[in-house]
Amino acid sequence: MKKIVLFLSFAIATLAVNAQTKVTKTSIAGKWALAAMNVDGMLYYDMEKDSLSLGQAILSQLAAAGQDSAGAVEMMKGQFESLKETAFTFSDDGSYSVEGLPQGAEKGTYTVDEATGTISMTGGKGTKKEIKATFKNNRLIFPIPAEGQSPATTMELKKAK
């Protein structure tokens, strides 16, 4: 009986720790820093750990060209260095800003569809983006759909201090 109670207690504690927060205007309010980025099948870069792993598509291209993957990883880390400064700020008043982008800062307004977790962002130039965000391990997950030939990208944001 003690083993069953212990097991159930452990299971409940595990579920509570890994519980997903619902995407709401309140839950995303604040400043979020880019913590990791996954380019589908190409690479995963964990900026907190400064760890970049290459996907099979890039490894195959490097092997075909006779290039060293370690050198490519260091080169790519250098190219992504500026992305470490990327930060999203969602204000309570429905405005947002993104800083640290290569093309410059972006500002606009946002709304959240709490039923679907979709964040609709309208930029200052009238550009609209809809991102079906989720929470996982205290990170706000932003999937960016593929456009044209480019692969889908997922950004993982963590609450900034």
C-alpha positions as a Markdown table, in Angstrom:
| # | Residue | x | y | z |
|---|---|---|---|---|
| 1 | Met | 0.0 | 0.0 | 0.0 |
| 2 | Lys | 2.9 | 2.4 | 0.8 |
| 3 | Lys | 4.4 | 1.7 | -2.6 |
| 4 | Ile | 1.1 | 2.6 | -4.3 |
| 5 | Val | 0.7 | 5.8 | -2.3 |
| 6 | Leu | 4.3 | 6.8 | -3.0 |
| 7 | Phe | 4.0 | 6.1 | -6.7 |
| 8 | Leu | 0.8 | 8.1 | -6.9 |
| 9 | Ser | 2.4 | 11.0 | -5.0 |
| 10 | Phe | 5.4 | 10.9 | -7.4 |
| 11 | Ala | 3.1 | 10.8 | -10.4 |
| 12 | Ile | 1.0 | 13.8 | -9.3 |
| 13 | Ala | 4.1 | 15.8 | -8.4 |
| 14 | Thr | 5.6 | 15.1 | -11.8 |
| 15 | Leu | 2.4 | 16.1 | -13.6 |
| 16 | Ala | 2.2 | 19.3 | -11.6 |
| 17 | Val | 5.8 | 20.3 | -12.4 |
| 18 | Asn | 5.3 | 19.6 | -16.1 |
| 19 | Ala | 1.8 | 21.1 | -16.3 |
| 20 | Gln | 1.4 | 23.4 | -19.3 |
| 21 | Thr | 0.3 | 27.0 | -18.7 |
| 22 | Lys | -2.5 | 28.2 | -20.9 |
| 23 | Val | -1.5 | 30.9 | -23.3 |
| 24 | Thr | -3.4 | 34.0 | -22.2 |
| 25 | Lys | -2.8 | 37.7 | -22.3 |
| 26 | Thr | -1.9 | 37.6 | -18.6 |
| 27 | Ser | 0.5 | 34.5 | -19.0 |
| 28 | Ile | 2.5 | 36.1 | -21.8 |
| 29 | Ala | 2.7 | 39.6 | -20.3 |
| 30 | Gly | 6.3 | 40.7 | -19.7 |
| 31 | Lys | 9.7 | 40.4 | -21.3 |
| 32 | Trp | 10.8 | 37.2 | -23.0 |
| 33 | Ala | 14.3 | 36.4 | -24.2 |
| 34 | Leu | 15.2 | 34.0 | -27.0 |
| 35 | Ala | 16.5 | 30.9 | -25.3 |
| 36 | Ala | 16.7 | 28.4 | -28.2 |
| 37 | Met | 15.9 | 28.0 | -31.9 |
| 38 | Asn | 15.1 | 24.9 | -33.9 |
| 39 | Val | 15.2 | 25.1 | -37.7 |
| 40 | Asp | 13.4 | 21.9 | -38.8 |
| 41 | Gly | 15.9 | 19.3 | -39.9 |
| 42 | Met | 18.7 | 21.8 | -40.1 |
| 43 | Leu | 19.9 | 22.8 | -36.6 |
| 44 | Tyr | 19.0 | 23.3 | -33.0 |
| 45 | Tyr | 20.7 | 26.1 | -31.1 |
| 46 | Asp | 20.4 | 26.4 | -27.4 |
| 47 | Met | 21.5 | 29.9 | -26.7 |
| 48 | Glu | 21.6 | 29.4 | -22.9 |
| 49 | Lys | 24.1 | 26.6 | -23.2 |
| 50 | Asp | 25.7 | 28.0 | -26.3 |
| 51 | Ser | 25.2 | 24.5 | -27.8 |
| 52 | Leu | 24.5 | 24.1 | -31.5 |
| 53 | Ser | 23.7 | 20.8 | -33.1 |
| 54 | Leu | 23.4 | 20.3 | -36.8 |
| 55 | Gly | 20.7 | 18.3 | -38.5 |
| 56 | Gln | 21.2 | 15.5 | -41.0 |
| 57 | Ala | 20.5 | 17.9 | -44.0 |
| 58 | Ile | 23.5 | 20.2 | -43.1 |
| 59 | Leu | 25.7 | 17.3 | -42.1 |
| 60 | Ser | 25.2 | 15.6 | -45.5 |
| 61 | Gln | 26.0 | 18.9 | -47.3 |
| 62 | Leu | 29.2 | 19.3 | -45.3 |
| 63 | Ala | 30.3 | 15.7 | -45.9 |
| 64 | Ala | 29.6 | 16.1 | -49.6 |
| 65 | Ala | 31.8 | 19.2 | -49.7 |
| 66 | Gly | 34.5 | 17.6 | -47.5 |
| 67 | Gln | 34.1 | 20.2 | -44.8 |
| 68 | Asp | 34.5 | 19.8 | -41.1 |
| 69 | Ser | 31.2 | 20.0 | -39.0 |
| 70 | Ala | 33.0 | 21.5 | -36.0 |
| 71 | Gly | 34.2 | 24.4 | -38.0 |
| 72 | Ala | 30.7 | 24.9 | -39.4 |
| 73 | Val | 29.2 | 24.9 | -35.9 |
| 74 | Glu | 31.6 | 27.6 | -34.7 |
| 75 | Met | 30.9 | 29.7 | -37.8 |
| 76 | Met | 27.1 | 29.4 | -37.3 |
| 77 | Lys | 27.4 | 30.3 | -33.6 |
| 78 | Gly | 29.1 | 33.5 | -34.7 |
| 79 | Gln | 26.3 | 34.2 | -37.2 |
| 80 | Phe | 23.6 | 33.6 | -34.6 |
| 81 | Glu | 25.4 | 35.6 | -31.9 |
| 82 | Ser | 23.3 | 38.7 | -32.5 |
| 83 | Leu | 20.1 | 36.7 | -32.0 |
| 84 | Lys | 21.0 | 36.2 | -28.3 |
| 85 | Glu | 19.8 | 39.9 | -27.9 |
| 86 | Thr | 16.3 | 39.2 | -29.3 |
| 87 | Ala | 13.6 | 39.9 | -26.8 |
| 88 | Phe | 9.8 | 40.1 | -27.0 |
| 89 | Thr | 7.9 | 42.3 | -24.7 |
| 90 | Phe | 4.1 | 41.9 | -24.4 |
| 91 | Ser | 2.5 | 44.7 | -22.4 |
| 92 | Asp | -0.8 | 44.5 | -20.5 |
| 93 | Asp | -2.2 | 47.2 | -22.8 |
| 94 | Gly | -2.1 | 45.0 | -25.9 |
| 95 | Ser | 1.1 | 46.4 | -27.3 |
| 96 | Tyr | 4.3 | 44.4 | -28.1 |
| 97 | Ser | 7.8 | 45.1 | -29.1 |
| 98 | Val | 10.6 | 43.0 | -30.4 |
| 99 | Glu | 14.2 | 44.1 | -29.9 |
| 100 | Gly | 17.4 | 42.7 | -31.3 |
| 101 | Leu | 16.2 | 41.7 | -34.7 |
| 102 | Pro | 18.7 | 42.0 | -37.6 |
| 103 | Gln | 16.1 | 44.2 | -39.5 |
| 104 | Gly | 15.7 | 46.5 | -36.4 |
| 105 | Ala | 13.1 | 46.8 | -33.7 |
| 106 | Glu | 9.4 | 46.0 | -34.3 |
| 107 | Lys | 6.4 | 47.4 | -32.5 |
| 108 | Gly | 2.7 | 46.8 | -32.8 |
| 109 | Thr | -0.3 | 45.4 | -31.1 |
| 110 | Tyr | -1.4 | 41.9 | -30.2 |
| 111 | Thr | -4.4 | 39.9 | -29.1 |
| 112 | Val | -4.6 | 36.4 | -27.7 |
| 113 | Asp | -7.3 | 33.8 | -28.6 |
| 114 | Glu | -7.2 | 31.9 | -25.4 |
| 115 | Ala | -9.2 | 29.0 | -26.8 |
| 116 | Thr | -6.5 | 28.2 | -29.4 |
| 117 | Gly | -3.4 | 29.8 | -27.9 |
| 118 | Thr | -3.0 | 31.9 | -31.0 |
| 119 | Ile | -1.2 | 35.2 | -30.6 |
| 120 | Ser | -2.2 | 37.7 | -33.4 |
| 121 | Met | 0.4 | 40.4 | -33.9 |
| 122 | Thr | -0.1 | 43.5 | -36.1 |
| 123 | Gly | 3.1 | 45.4 | -36.7 |
| 124 | Gly | 3.5 | 49.1 | -37.1 |
| 125 | Lys | 3.6 | 48.7 | -40.9 |
| 126 | Gly | 0.4 | 46.7 | -40.9 |
| 127 | Thr | 2.1 | 43.3 | -41.2 |
| 128 | Lys | 0.1 | 40.6 | -39.5 |
| 129 | Lys | 1.4 | 37.4 | -37.9 |
| 130 | Glu | -0.6 | 34.7 | -36.2 |
| 131 | Ile | 1.4 | 32.4 | -34.0 |
| 132 | Lys | -0.1 | 29.4 | -32.3 |
| 133 | Ala | 2.0 | 29.5 | -29.1 |
| 134 | Thr | 2.3 | 27.0 | -26.3 |
| 135 | Phe | 4.1 | 26.7 | -23.0 |
| 136 | Lys | 6.5 | 23.9 | -22.4 |
| 137 | Asn | 8.9 | 23.6 | -19.4 |
| 138 | Asn | 8.3 | 27.3 | -18.5 |
| 139 | Arg | 9.2 | 28.4 | -22.1 |
| 140 | Leu | 6.9 | 30.1 | -24.5 |
| 141 | Ile | 7.1 | 28.2 | -27.7 |
| 142 | Phe | 6.6 | 30.1 | -31.0 |
| 143 | Pro | 6.4 | 27.9 | -34.1 |
| 144 | Ile | 7.1 | 29.9 | -37.3 |
| 145 | Pro | 5.6 | 28.1 | -40.4 |
| 146 | Ala | 7.8 | 27.5 | -43.4 |
| 147 | Glu | 7.7 | 30.0 | -46.1 |
| 148 | Gly | 8.7 | 29.0 | -49.7 |
| 149 | Gln | 11.8 | 26.9 | -49.6 |
| 150 | Ser | 12.7 | 27.8 | -46.0 |
| 151 | Pro | 12.1 | 25.2 | -43.3 |
| 152 | Ala | 9.8 | 25.7 | -40.3 |
| 153 | Thr | 11.4 | 27.3 | -37.3 |
| 154 | Thr | 10.5 | 27.2 | -33.7 |
| 155 | Met | 11.7 | 29.8 | -31.2 |
| 156 | Glu | 11.7 | 29.0 | -27.5 |
| 157 | Leu | 11.4 | 32.1 | -25.3 |
| 158 | Lys | 12.1 | 32.3 | -21.5 |
| 159 | Lys | 11.0 | 34.9 | -19.1 |
| 160 | Ala | 13.7 | 37.6 | -19.0 |
| 161 | Lys | 15.0 | 38.8 | -15.6 |
